Amino acid sequence: MIKRIIKEILGPALVTPVRLCCDAPFNFLFSIRQRTSTSILLLFCFLQIDKAFSQALPPGGRGVTYCNPINIDYGYTPIPNFAEWGRHRATADPVIVRYKSDYYLFSTNQWGYWWSNDMLHWNFISKKFLRPWNTGTYDELCAPAVGIVGDTMIVFGSTYTSKFTIWMSTNPKANQWKPLVDSFEIGGWDPAFFTDDDGRLYMYNGSSNRYPTYGIELDRKTFKPIGTRTPMYLLEDWRYGWQRFGEHMDNTFLDPFIEGSWMTKHNGKYYFQYGAPGTEFSGYADGVVVGSKPLFDGIESTPQSDPLSMKLGGFARGAGHGSTYEDAYGNYWHISTIMLSVKNNFERRLGIWPAGFDKDDVMWCNTAFGDYPTYLPSPSREGPGLRPNWFLLNYKKPITVSSALGTYSANNANDEDLKTYWSAATANKGEWIQTDLGNISTVNAIQINYADQDVDSDRLGKVNGQYHQYKLYSSTDGKKWTLLVDKSNNKTDMPHEYVELTRPVQAKFIKLENIHMPTGKFAISGLRVFGNGNGRKPDAVRTFFILRTEKDKRSGWIKWNPVNNAYAYNIYYGTAPGKLYNCIMVYDYNEYWFKAMDKLKTYYFAIEAINENGISERTKVLEVR
């Protein structure tokens, strides 16, 4: 459109576009062939139009960002017998597939699915998939399989019987579905479909702490199995520390669970992904086994020692049972389950992380700063860690509130713990929470994580017509306030609201004022302000060492000297010095008991300090045999 406007104003004989950069604000380099007063005047007019046009662009100086947990209208548990645990939002086991230029997201127990053309704005489509289709009964699509076969999308929900239908659609955006197979012959829990380059179709499934995951080929015409199931992978927690059960990988009474199959092909290799050790734990992660064919035989496959996706620390923790997909520009992404597990063990959210393959075909997923703002798909992935240089500005800084309910104190709103929350005494319009940034800072984005303090008893499944409304203000002195965002007329459900400001602002205070809550009191589990504190970056960590346990090489004690001007640290680790793809974020403390190592491998570690102004230099990579 910009090129067309240029040509209409200056004419094709007057200007040749040399470069067109689409980052906002737009910058244009022109080679003026004829330097007439008219062309110069028109060019000046165009630049003024361009300036005004750029003011209306979507926010984001480099590009639009998002922040985990992703902000979708999570449904409430649709399972009536869970009512005794308390009503709660819940979904997990996500699959994203790209189909006809759009992204489609399916996940557990949502009575429908979402689609998006930008991975930021997700549109929900209500659909109850009948089981089987002509009985009038339905399945909540627990841990669904979604595949693309030719020009058709197919969907299948978890079942241990043959009584669930495989559904098909060539127009899922219009909610047009019909049964492909009335009763799938072999069933399967936590299933996944994979179509190979040669058109052959496979299904993987399994969820157990005793049996492996399995794979089998399906006939593309009849969807009947070809041959018998092939064991794909069984957990080896005796070797891989991260596969151990328990919140701290220390539960010796229960064996870990393997589940959540997914398959990705890259450079002729097959990357089989699986979730472990349990969805209710911070260490919930996706591992990967690499093979030379779509069905492994236990010989021609090699597990990567460390998880593909794991997020042990920070605000949003857990990164298991997910799927990997490509965006419109060929970049890989991994979506997976974030644990919450407060009102119920299976209270969960979703997160999306950048992923890919290195030059040696090692598959990676970047969860470092994984709950900070992250760039959405773009033709290029410049920027440190695929994320802007914005940092958390208000961690444990002074908070004031209009009121507080019982022990749900204000400090719970900025302690970087998704499990805790502040609650006002009411849900009334005008209740507010105010965070002090410490000094005048550059504010780029704000995330508002609402807590369901009390869920109405009639909230079951997807609730239509519920919404949040609020206003956001900024101030440099706490007295004079500027309205930043006005969502007082909003009519959408946004439990993890994220706002990237069109233009950054200078502020010392950010204030959130309630207008309307869909249920319960006005409650916030995380009011998170991102930008730059306009001060000095933290000093580098000086002393850093790891003592690996002699009797159990899966574990080790990590210790470092504290940095006075840092509030957090990133510990990077891996089994090769140039491949530190996993990261642990540690707030406040200067030690960490690490239990996720491959007992047979040498490890490499590095650490960096973090504050509201940036990141320190990393330490030299430390080898730990």
C-alpha positions as CSV (number, residue, x, y, z in Angstrom):
1,M,0.0,0.0,0.0
2,I,2.8,2.4,0.9
3,K,4.5,1.8,-2.5
4,R,1.2,2.6,-4.2
5,I,0.8,5.8,-2.3
6,I,4.4,6.9,-3.2
7,K,3.8,6.2,-6.9
8,E,0.5,8.1,-6.8
9,I,2.1,11.1,-5.2
10,L,5.4,11.3,-6.9
11,G,4.8,9.2,-10.0
12,P,6.9,6.3,-11.2
13,A,9.3,8.6,-13.0
14,L,10.1,10.6,-9.8
15,V,11.0,7.9,-7.3
16,T,12.5,4.5,-7.2
17,P,12.0,2.6,-3.9
18,V,15.4,1.4,-2.8
19,R,14.4,-0.3,0.4
20,L,11.1,-0.8,2.2
21,C,11.4,-1.6,5.9
22,C,8.1,-2.6,7.6
23,D,9.2,-2.1,11.2
24,A,7.2,0.7,12.8
25,P,7.7,3.6,12.5
26,F,8.3,3.1,8.7
27,N,11.6,4.3,7.3
28,F,12.0,4.8,3.6
29,L,15.1,5.4,1.5
30,F,14.4,6.9,-1.9
31,S,16.4,7.8,-4.9
32,I,14.9,11.0,-6.3
33,R,15.5,11.1,-10.0
34,Q,14.1,14.5,-10.6
35,R,14.6,17.0,-7.9
36,T,11.8,19.5,-8.6
37,S,10.2,21.7,-6.0
38,T,6.9,19.9,-6.6
39,S,8.3,16.5,-5.9
40,I,10.1,17.7,-2.7
41,L,6.8,19.3,-1.5
42,L,4.9,16.2,-2.2
43,L,7.5,14.0,-0.6
44,F,7.2,16.2,2.6
45,C,3.5,15.8,2.5
46,F,3.8,12.1,2.2
47,L,6.2,11.9,5.2
48,Q,3.6,13.7,7.3
49,I,1.0,11.2,6.1
50,D,3.4,8.4,6.9
51,K,4.0,9.8,10.4
52,A,0.2,9.9,11.1
53,F,-0.2,6.5,9.6
54,S,2.5,5.0,11.8
55,Q,0.7,6.3,14.9
56,A,-2.2,3.9,14.1
57,L,0.0,0.9,13.5
58,P,-0.2,-2.1,15.9
59,P,2.1,-1.5,18.9
60,G,5.7,-2.6,19.0
61,G,8.7,-0.6,17.8
62,R,10.6,-3.7,16.4
63,G,7.5,-5.9,16.1
64,V,4.5,-7.0,18.0
65,T,5.1,-9.1,21.1
66,Y,3.2,-11.6,23.3
67,C,3.7,-12.8,26.8
68,N,3.2,-16.2,28.5
69,P,0.8,-17.5,29.7
70,I,-0.9,-16.7,26.4
71,N,-4.0,-14.7,26.8
72,I,-6.9,-16.8,25.6
73,D,-10.4,-17.3,27.1
74,Y,-9.6,-20.5,29.0
75,G,-12.7,-22.5,29.8
76,Y,-13.7,-23.8,33.2
77,T,-13.4,-27.5,33.9
78,P,-16.3,-29.2,32.2
79,I,-16.1,-32.3,34.4
80,P,-18.9,-32.1,37.0
81,N,-17.3,-34.3,39.6
82,F,-14.4,-31.9,39.7
83,A,-16.7,-29.4,41.4
84,E,-15.7,-30.6,44.8
85,W,-12.2,-29.3,44.1
86,G,-13.5,-25.9,43.3
87,R,-14.3,-24.4,39.9
88,H,-11.3,-23.4,37.9
89,R,-10.0,-22.5,34.5
90,A,-8.1,-25.4,33.0
91,T,-6.6,-26.5,29.7
92,A,-3.4,-28.4,28.7
93,D,-2.0,-30.7,26.1
94,P,-2.0,-28.2,23.3
95,V,-1.7,-28.7,19.5
96,I,-1.1,-25.9,17.0
97,V,-1.2,-26.7,13.3
98,R,-0.9,-24.2,10.5
99,Y,-3.6,-24.7,7.9
100,K,-4.4,-22.5,4.9
101,S,-2.3,-19.6,6.3
102,D,-4.0,-19.6,9.7
103,Y,-3.0,-21.2,13.0
104,Y,-5.4,-23.6,14.8
105,L,-5.1,-24.3,18.5
106,F,-6.8,-27.3,20.1
107,S,-6.3,-28.3,23.8
108,T,-7.9,-30.3,26.5
109,N,-11.6,-29.9,27.5
110,Q,-12.4,-26.6,25.8
111,W,-15.7,-27.5,24.0
112,G,-14.1,-26.0,20.9
113,Y,-10.9,-24.6,19.4
114,W,-9.2,-21.3,18.4
115,W,-7.8,-19.9,15.2
116,S,-5.5,-17.0,14.6
117,N,-3.7,-15.4,11.6
118,D,-1.0,-13.8,13.8
119,M,-0.5,-16.0,16.9
120,L,-1.6,-13.0,19.0
121,H,-5.4,-12.7,18.6
122,W,-7.2,-16.0,19.0
123,N,-10.8,-16.5,18.0
124,F,-12.7,-19.2,19.7
125,I,-15.0,-21.5,17.7
126,S,-17.5,-23.5,19.8
127,K,-17.7,-27.2,18.8
128,K,-18.7,-30.3,20.8
129,F,-17.3,-33.3,18.9
130,L,-19.8,-36.1,19.3
131,R,-18.6,-39.6,20.2
132,P,-19.6,-41.4,18.1
133,W,-21.1,-38.7,15.9
134,N,-24.7,-40.0,15.7
135,T,-25.3,-40.9,19.4
136,G,-25.8,-37.4,20.8
137,T,-23.0,-37.9,23.4
138,Y,-19.9,-35.8,23.1
139,D,-16.3,-36.0,24.2
140,E,-14.4,-33.0,25.7
141,L,-11.5,-33.6,23.3
142,C,-9.1,-34.6,26.1
143,A,-5.5,-34.3,24.8
144,P,-6.6,-34.2,21.1
145,A,-4.7,-35.3,18.0
146,V,-4.8,-32.9,15.1
147,G,-3.3,-33.6,11.8
148,I,-3.2,-32.4,8.2
149,V,-3.7,-35.0,5.5
150,G,-3.5,-33.5,2.0
151,D,-6.0,-30.6,2.1
152,T,-7.9,-31.9,5.1
153,M,-7.7,-31.3,8.8
154,I,-8.4,-34.3,11.0
155,V,-9.2,-34.3,14.7
156,F,-9.4,-37.2,17.2
157,G,-9.8,-37.1,21.0
158,S,-8.2,-39.4,23.6
159,T,-10.0,-42.7,24.2
160,Y,-9.1,-46.2,25.4
161,T,-12.0,-47.6,23.4
162,S,-13.0,-47.6,19.7
163,K,-16.0,-45.3,20.3
164,F,-14.6,-42.0,19.3
165,T,-15.0,-40.5,15.8
166,I,-12.2,-39.1,13.7
167,W,-13.5,-35.8,12.4
168,M,-12.5,-34.0,9.2
169,S,-12.8,-30.5,7.8
170,T,-11.6,-28.5,4.8
171,N,-13.1,-25.3,6.3
172,P,-12.5,-25.3,10.1
173,K,-12.7,-21.6,10.3
174,A,-16.4,-21.9,9.4
175,N,-16.8,-24.7,11.9
176,Q,-17.7,-27.2,9.1
177,W,-17.0,-30.7,10.2
178,K,-18.1,-34.2,9.3
179,P,-17.2,-37.7,10.4
180,L,-14.3,-39.3,8.6
181,V,-14.3,-42.5,10.6
182,D,-17.3,-43.2,12.9
183,S,-15.5,-45.4,15.4
184,F,-11.7,-45.4,15.2
185,E,-10.7,-49.1,15.4
186,I,-7.7,-48.9,17.9
187,G,-8.3,-45.8,20.0
188,G,-5.5,-44.2,21.9
189,W,-4.8,-41.9,24.8
190,D,-2.7,-38.7,24.2
191,P,-2.7,-39.3,20.5
192,A,-0.8,-37.4,17.8
193,F,-0.9,-37.6,13.9
194,F,2.0,-37.3,11.6
195,T,2.0,-37.2,7.9
196,D,5.4,-37.9,6.3
197,D,6.8,-36.3,3.2
198,D,5.8,-39.4,1.2
199,G,2.2,-39.0,2.3
200,R,2.2,-42.0,4.7
201,L,0.2,-41.3,7.9
202,Y,1.2,-42.3,11.4
203,M,-0.4,-42.1,14.9
204,Y,1.5,-42.0,18.2
205,N,-0.1,-42.4,21.6
206,G,0.5,-43.5,25.2
207,S,0.1,-42.2,28.8
208,S,1.5,-44.4,31.5
209,N,4.0,-44.8,34.2
210,R,4.5,-48.5,33.3
211,Y,4.3,-48.7,29.5
212,P,6.1,-46.9,26.6
213,T,4.6,-44.6,24.0
214,Y,3.6,-46.4,20.8
215,G,3.5,-45.6,17.1
216,I,1.6,-47.2,14.2
217,E,1.0,-46.5,10.5
218,L,-2.5,-45.9,9.4
219,D,-4.1,-46.5,6.0
220,R,-4.9,-43.1,4.5
221,K,-8.1,-44.3,2.9
222,T,-9.6,-46.5,5.6
223,F,-7.6,-45.3,8.7
224,K,-7.2,-48.9,9.7
225,P,-3.9,-49.8,11.3
226,I,-1.1,-51.2,9.2
227,G,0.7,-53.9,11.2
228,T,1.1,-53.7,15.0
229,R,2.0,-50.9,17.3
230,T,5.8,-50.1,17.7
231,P,7.2,-49.1,21.1
232,M,8.6,-45.7,20.7
233,Y,10.2,-44.8,24.0
234,L,10.0,-45.6,27.7
235,L,11.3,-43.3,30.4
236,E,14.8,-43.9,31.7
237,D,14.7,-41.9,35.0
238,W,17.6,-44.1,36.3
239,R,19.7,-42.1,33.9
240,Y,18.0,-38.8,33.1
241,G,17.4,-36.9,36.3
242,W,14.7,-34.6,34.9
243,Q,12.4,-37.6,34.3
244,R,12.1,-38.3,38.0
245,F,8.6,-37.9,39.5
246,G,7.7,-35.1,42.0
247,E,7.8,-31.3,42.3
248,H,11.5,-31.6,43.2
249,M,12.3,-34.7,41.2
250,D,12.5,-36.6,44.5
251,N,9.4,-38.8,44.7
252,T,10.4,-42.4,45.1
253,F,7.0,-43.8,45.7
254,L,5.5,-43.2,42.2
255,D,7.1,-43.9,38.8
256,P,7.1,-41.0,36.3
257,F,4.5,-40.7,33.6
258,I,5.3,-40.5,29.9
259,E,2.6,-39.0,27.7
260,G,2.0,-36.3,25.1
261,S,3.5,-37.7,21.9
262,W,4.4,-35.5,18.9
263,M,6.6,-36.0,15.8
264,T,8.6,-33.4,13.8
265,K,10.7,-34.2,10.8
266,H,13.8,-32.1,10.0
267,N,16.6,-32.7,7.5
268,G,15.5,-36.3,7.0
269,K,15.5,-37.1,10.8
270,Y,12.6,-37.8,13.0
271,Y,12.2,-36.0,16.3
272,F,9.8,-37.9,18.6
273,Q,8.6,-35.6,21.5
274,Y,7.0,-36.7,24.7
275,G,6.0,-35.2,28.0
276,A,7.3,-36.2,31.5
277,P,7.3,-36.7,34.5
278,G,3.9,-35.3,35.6
279,T,1.7,-32.4,34.5
280,E,1.2,-31.0,38.0
281,F,5.0,-30.2,38.5
282,S,7.2,-27.3,37.7
283,G,9.6,-29.7,36.1
284,Y,6.9,-30.9,33.5
285,A,8.9,-30.9,30.3
286,D,9.0,-32.3,26.8
287,G,11.9,-34.6,25.9
288,V,12.9,-35.7,22.4
289,V,14.3,-38.9,20.8
290,V,15.9,-38.7,17.4
291,G,15.6,-41.5,14.9
292,S,16.1,-42.3,11.2
293,K,12.5,-43.4,10.5
294,P,9.0,-42.6,11.8
295,L,8.7,-45.8,13.8
296,F,11.6,-46.6,16.0
297,D,12.7,-50.1,16.9
298,G,14.8,-49.1,20.0
299,I,18.1,-49.3,18.1
300,E,18.0,-46.6,15.4
301,S,17.1,-43.8,17.9
302,T,18.9,-41.6,20.3
303,P,17.4,-39.6,23.2
304,Q,18.7,-36.0,23.6
305,S,20.0,-35.9,27.2
306,D,18.2,-32.8,28.3
307,P,14.6,-31.8,27.8
308,L,13.5,-30.0,24.6
309,S,11.3,-27.7,26.7
310,M,11.6,-27.1,30.4
311,K,10.9,-24.1,32.6
312,L,11.8,-24.7,36.2
313,G,11.8,-21.1,37.5
314,G,10.0,-17.8,37.0
315,F,6.4,-16.7,36.9
316,A,5.0,-19.3,34.5
317,R,6.6,-22.7,35.1
318,G,6.3,-26.0,33.3
319,A,6.6,-26.7,29.6
320,G,5.4,-30.2,28.9
321,H,3.0,-32.1,26.7
322,G,3.0,-29.9,23.7
323,S,3.6,-29.7,19.9
324,T,6.0,-28.1,17.5
325,Y,5.0,-26.2,14.4
326,E,6.3,-23.8,11.8
327,D,5.1,-20.2,11.3
328,A,4.5,-18.5,8.0
329,Y,8.2,-17.6,7.7
330,G,9.6,-21.1,8.4
331,N,10.5,-20.4,12.1
332,Y,9.7,-23.2,14.5
333,W,7.7,-22.8,17.7
334,H,6.8,-25.1,20.5
335,I,3.5,-24.8,22.5
336,S,3.2,-26.6,25.8
337,T,1.5,-26.8,29.2
338,I,2.2,-24.4,32.0
339,M,1.3,-25.7,35.5
340,L,-0.7,-23.8,38.0
341,S,-2.1,-26.6,40.2
342,V,-3.7,-24.5,43.0
343,K,-7.4,-25.3,43.0
344,N,-6.7,-28.7,41.3
345,N,-3.6,-30.6,40.2
346,F,-4.9,-30.2,36.7
347,E,-5.3,-26.5,36.8
348,R,-3.1,-25.4,33.9
349,R,-2.4,-22.8,31.2
350,L,-0.5,-22.6,27.9
351,G,2.8,-21.1,26.8
352,I,4.4,-20.7,23.4
353,W,8.2,-20.7,23.0
354,P,10.7,-20.1,20.1
355,A,12.2,-23.4,18.9
356,G,14.4,-24.7,16.1
357,F,17.4,-26.8,15.1
358,D,21.0,-25.9,15.2
359,K,23.7,-26.6,12.6
360,D,24.2,-30.1,14.0
361,D,20.5,-30.9,13.9
362,V,20.1,-30.6,17.6
363,M,16.6,-29.6,18.4
364,W,16.2,-26.7,20.9
365,C,13.5,-24.7,22.6
366,N,14.2,-21.3,24.1
367,T,12.4,-20.9,27.5
368,A,14.9,-18.4,28.9
369,F,12.9,-15.3,29.8
370,G,10.0,-17.4,28.6
371,D,7.4,-15.5,30.6
372,Y,8.8,-12.1,29.5
373,P,7.7,-10.3,26.2
374,T,8.6,-12.3,23.1
375,Y,8.5,-11.3,19.5
376,L,5.8,-12.8,17.3
377,P,6.5,-14.4,13.9
378,S,8.5,-12.2,11.5
379,P,10.8,-12.8,8.5
380,S,13.9,-12.4,10.6
381,R,14.6,-13.2,14.2
382,E,17.0,-10.5,15.3
383,G,17.3,-9.4,18.9
384,P,18.8,-11.1,21.9
385,G,17.1,-14.4,22.6
386,L,14.3,-13.5,20.2
387,R,13.0,-11.1,22.8
388,P,13.2,-7.3,23.2
389,N,15.4,-5.7,25.8
390,W,12.6,-5.3,28.2
391,F,12.9,-6.4,31.8
392,L,10.6,-6.8,34.8
393,L,10.5,-3.4,36.5
394,N,8.4,-4.0,39.6
395,Y,9.6,-7.3,41.2
396,K,8.8,-7.1,44.9
397,K,8.7,-3.3,44.8
398,P,6.2,-1.3,46.9
399,I,2.6,-2.1,46.2
400,T,-0.4,-0.1,47.4
401,V,-4.0,-1.2,47.0
402,S,-7.5,0.0,47.6
403,S,-8.4,-2.9,49.9
404,A,-7.3,-6.5,50.7
405,L,-9.3,-9.6,51.4
406,G,-8.0,-11.6,54.4
407,T,-4.5,-12.9,53.8
408,Y,-4.5,-12.2,50.1
409,S,-2.0,-9.4,50.5
410,A,-0.8,-6.9,48.0
411,N,2.7,-8.4,47.9
412,N,1.3,-11.5,46.2
413,A,0.7,-9.4,43.1
414,N,4.4,-8.9,42.2
415,D,6.2,-11.9,43.8
416,E,6.6,-13.7,40.4
417,D,4.5,-16.6,41.5
418,L,1.5,-17.6,39.4
419,K,0.1,-19.6,42.4
420,T,-0.3,-16.6,44.7
421,Y,-2.6,-13.6,44.3
422,W,-3.8,-10.4,45.9
423,S,-7.6,-9.9,46.2
424,A,-9.5,-6.7,46.9
425,A,-12.3,-6.9,49.4
426,T,-14.9,-6.5,46.6
427,A,-15.3,-6.7,42.8
428,N,-16.6,-3.1,42.7
429,K,-15.7,-0.6,40.1
430,G,-13.0,1.6,41.4
431,E,-11.0,-1.0,43.3
432,W,-7.3,-0.5,42.4
433,I,-3.7,-1.7,42.7
434,Q,-0.7,0.6,42.3
435,T,2.9,-0.5,41.8
436,D,6.0,1.6,42.4
437,L,8.8,1.1,39.9
438,G,11.4,2.6,42.3
439,N,12.5,5.4,39.9
440,I,11.3,6.9,36.6
441,S,11.6,4.0,34.1
442,T,10.8,3.4,30.4
443,V,7.6,1.3,30.3
444,N,7.0,-0.8,27.2
445,A,4.5,-3.4,28.2
446,I,2.2,-4.5,31.0
447,Q,0.8,-8.0,31.8
448,I,-2.3,-8.3,34.0
449,N,-2.8,-11.8,35.3
450,Y,-6.3,-12.1,36.8
451,A,-6.9,-14.7,39.5
452,D,-10.3,-16.5,39.8
453,Q,-10.7,-15.7,43.5
454,D,-14.2,-17.3,43.6
455,V,-15.8,-18.9,40.6
456,D,-19.6,-19.0,40.3
457,S,-21.1,-22.5,40.7
458,D,-22.7,-22.3,37.3
459,R,-19.4,-21.9,35.5
460,L,-18.8,-25.2,33.7
461,G,-17.0,-25.5,30.4
462,K,-16.9,-22.5,28.1
463,V,-18.8,-19.5,29.4
464,N,-20.1,-17.0,26.8
465,G,-20.5,-13.3,27.5
466,Q,-18.0,-13.0,30.4
467,Y,-15.5,-10.2,30.2
468,H,-12.9,-8.1,32.1
469,Q,-12.9,-4.3,32.1
470,Y,-10.2,-2.0,33.5
471,K,-8.1,1.2,33.1
472,L,-4.4,1.6,33.3
473,Y,-2.7,4.8,34.4
474,S,0.9,6.0,34.6
475,S,2.5,8.7,36.7
476,T,6.0,10.1,37.4
477,D,5.1,11.4,40.9
478,G,2.1,9.5,42.1
479,K,-0.1,12.6,42.0
480,K,-0.7,13.4,38.4
481,W,-1.9,10.5,36.4
482,T,-2.1,9.8,32.6
483,L,-4.5,7.3,31.2
484,L,-2.5,4.6,29.3
485,V,-5.1,2.1,28.4
486,D,-8.9,2.2,28.6
487,K,-10.7,-1.1,28.4
488,S,-13.8,0.1,30.2
489,N,-15.9,-1.0,27.2
490,N,-14.2,-4.3,26.6
491,K,-16.5,-7.3,26.1
492,T,-14.0,-10.1,25.9
493,D,-12.6,-12.6,28.4
494,M,-8.8,-11.9,29.0
495,P,-7.5,-13.7,32.0
496,H,-3.9,-13.1,31.1
497,E,-4.2,-9.7,29.5
498,Y,-1.0,-8.3,27.9
499,V,-0.7,-4.8,26.5
500,E,2.3,-3.6,24.5
501,L,2.2,0.2,24.5
502,T,2.2,1.8,21.1
503,R,4.8,4.3,22.4
504,P,6.9,3.7,25.5
505,V,6.2,6.0,28.4
506,Q,8.3,7.3,31.3
507,A,6.8,6.5,34.6
508,K,7.5,5.7,38.2
509,F,4.1,4.4,39.1
510,I,1.6,2.2,37.2
511,K,-2.0,1.9,38.5
512,L,-4.6,-0.6,37.5
513,E,-8.2,0.3,38.2
514,N,-11.0,-2.3,38.1
515,I,-14.2,-1.6,36.1
516,H,-15.7,-5.1,35.9
517,M,-14.8,-8.7,36.9
518,P,-16.5,-11.8,35.4
519,T,-16.6,-13.6,38.7
520,G,-15.3,-13.3,42.2
521,K,-13.5,-10.3,43.7
522,F,-11.0,-8.1,41.9
523,A,-7.9,-10.3,42.2
524,I,-4.5,-10.3,40.5
525,S,-1.9,-13.0,40.6
526,G,0.6,-10.9,38.6
527,L,0.7,-7.2,37.7
528,R,3.9,-7.3,35.7
529,V,5.5,-4.2,34.2
530,F,8.2,-4.5,31.5
531,G,10.7,-2.0,30.1
532,N,14.0,-0.6,31.2
533,G,14.8,0.9,34.6
534,N,17.1,3.5,33.0
535,G,19.9,2.5,35.4
536,R,23.0,0.4,35.5
537,K,23.0,-3.3,34.5
538,P,23.9,-5.8,37.2
539,D,27.5,-6.7,37.8
540,A,28.7,-10.1,36.5
541,V,28.7,-13.1,38.8
542,R,32.2,-13.5,40.2
543,T,32.3,-17.0,41.8
544,F,30.3,-19.8,40.3
545,F,30.7,-23.5,41.0
546,I,28.8,-26.8,40.8
547,L,29.3,-29.8,43.1
548,R,28.0,-32.9,41.4
549,T,26.8,-35.6,43.7
550,E,29.3,-38.4,43.8
551,K,26.7,-41.2,44.5
552,D,24.1,-39.9,42.0
553,K,25.5,-38.0,39.0
554,R,22.0,-36.8,38.1
555,S,22.1,-34.2,40.8
556,G,24.4,-31.4,41.9
557,W,24.5,-28.3,44.1
558,I,25.0,-25.0,42.2
559,K,26.4,-22.0,44.2
560,W,27.5,-18.5,43.3
561,N,28.3,-15.2,45.1
562,P,25.3,-12.9,45.2
563,V,25.3,-9.8,43.1
564,N,24.1,-6.8,45.1
565,N,22.3,-5.0,42.2
566,A,20.6,-8.1,40.8
567,Y,17.2,-9.7,41.7
568,A,17.5,-12.8,39.6
569,Y,19.9,-15.1,37.7
570,N,19.7,-17.3,34.6
571,I,21.6,-20.6,34.9
572,Y,22.3,-22.1,31.4
573,Y,23.3,-25.7,31.0
574,G,23.9,-28.4,28.4
575,T,26.0,-31.3,27.4
576,A,28.2,-29.4,25.0
577,P,29.9,-26.0,25.7
578,G,28.3,-24.3,22.7
579,K,24.8,-25.8,23.3
580,L,23.6,-24.4,26.6
581,Y,19.9,-24.6,25.4
582,N,18.3,-25.1,28.8
583,C,17.9,-22.4,31.4
584,I,16.7,-22.0,35.0
585,M,15.7,-18.6,36.3
586,V,16.3,-18.2,40.1
587,Y,14.9,-15.2,42.0
588,D,16.5,-13.9,45.2
589,Y,18.7,-16.9,46.1
590,N,22.3,-17.6,45.2
591,E,22.1,-21.4,45.2
592,Y,20.2,-24.1,43.5
593,W,19.8,-27.8,44.0
594,F,19.9,-29.2,40.4
595,K,18.5,-32.7,39.7
596,A,18.0,-32.8,36.0
597,M,21.3,-34.1,34.6
598,D,22.1,-37.1,32.4
599,K,24.3,-39.2,34.8
600,L,26.5,-40.5,31.9
601,K,27.4,-37.1,30.4
602,T,29.7,-34.2,31.2
603,Y,27.9,-30.9,31.7
604,Y,28.6,-27.3,31.0
605,F,27.2,-24.3,32.9
606,A,27.2,-20.5,32.7
607,I,25.3,-17.9,34.7
608,E,24.2,-14.3,34.2
609,A,22.7,-11.8,36.6
610,I,19.4,-9.8,35.9
611,N,17.9,-6.6,37.1
612,E,15.4,-4.1,35.8
613,N,18.0,-2.5,33.6
614,G,19.4,-5.5,31.8
615,I,21.6,-8.6,31.9
616,S,25.2,-8.9,33.1
617,E,27.9,-10.6,31.1
618,R,27.7,-14.4,31.3
619,T,30.4,-16.2,33.2
620,K,32.8,-18.4,31.3
621,V,31.4,-21.8,30.6
622,L,32.2,-24.2,33.4
623,E,32.8,-27.9,32.7
624,V,31.4,-30.4,35.3
625,R,32.4,-34.0,34.7
